[in-house]
Amino acid sequence: MLRGDFMEKELYIDCADEIIYENTFENGLKCFIIPKKGYVEKEVMFAVNYGSADNIFLKGDKVVEEPQGLAHFIEHKLFEQKDYNVFDEFSKYGASSNAFTNFNTTAYYFNCIDNFKENMNILFDFVSKPYFTKESVEREKDIISQEIKMYDDDPSWKVYFNLLKCLYNEHTIKNEIAGSTETIKDISEDMLYENYKNFYTYKNSAVICAGDFDRNEIYNSIQEKLKLNDNSNSKKIIRTEKVEVANSFIEQKMSIQIPMFHIGVKENLNEKNIAKKILGIKLLLDIVCGESSEFYEMLYKKRYIDKSFGYAYTCGRDYGFLTLSGYSDNSDMVGELFLDEVLKFQKKGISDNQFDIIKNKHIGRFKRGFNSLDGLISVQADFFSKGISLFDYSKELKSIDKTYIEKLISDLFFKENVALSLIVP
């Protein structure tokens, strides 16, 4: 359906029996609307395809390197407007608001029951009006420095970023999201304005909404209140990384009772279908080391792991890695046995029954995910930074077969792309 300056696409997500509306405005802005009939809560997010890993980028034909932590710094400062505090404005209209920065995305969002239009206008208004002064930037450095020091004392944070420093030689995701107390010293108000102008553009942004509302309210508010840069000659650098890790092992001492581990497997795939790859690796991990697997049962019986054991897959357009994590006195054995288990699957393959059980489990999980507005919007924001949507993921979930998972198992694992990060007492 044509509505003004954009084409609205109504897409049916059959794996969840839900509808999503996808739109691209003429200026390049993406809009995703997930209607939830009968829900009293409403949530809206403004997401920018710009995160902590984007401090090195191309501007025209020139490579520009900005201080680490700049994207996170902009996130903090946008909430402070010239004449008002954004959190106070949202509170006035009964909304809860927040923001986050990760490797690839900066996002601002609110949820509310009443005063939907007023809260939406606040969101689109403040993300359109950066206000940075020398005094406020210097003041913010002290606040963010305290945040960085807090993370430095967090074992779960350190074991994760220590692992990334092992896995990656050059890629900027190995750097911590907020930067360091040293790198943020170089940030100025001019840098903030320049990078806001570079990346907070229509073509680099998306609005994501979920709840029971009139879609025209959203479209009208976007057109009236969201005023971004129309274009920019800045763009992300797509990096290449060799398969070998920078280091295979790192250990750090901190105040904990039991050693904490992260085992990482660095991806080296040529798969262009990101939605299919994400789904495939999630299924793979569940088949090999999920709670119903022989591997998990064996580790648990031997007391090599406890209920803290978990696994995840993280990726962007030019990186990806798997992690196994938890507390253990035998983390080296967990890593060795995991690679042994992978070898078994490489040799014998996956049974039809194993695959069907895990695929059906993920279909059920995907469908249940539509009950959480916050979860839905966060997933779609993550997908936006990867150039995909919930609809793309649903299509792959319906059609994926075990042959693809078996190929992933054969292609993903080499001794050269595995690293272990430990935090010990």
Helices and strands as residue ranges (DSSP letters): E 2-3, E 6-13, E 18-25, E 30-35, E 42-48, G 52-54, E 56-59, E 62-65, H 70-78, H 86-92, E 96-101, E 106-112, H 116-126, H 134-152, H 155-167, G 172-174, G 183-186, H 189-199, G 202-204, E 205-211, H 215-225, E 234-236, E 249-253, E 260-266, H 274-289, H 294-301, E 310-315, E 320-327, H 331-348, H 352-369, H 373-386, H 390-399, H 402-412, G 415-417, E 418-424
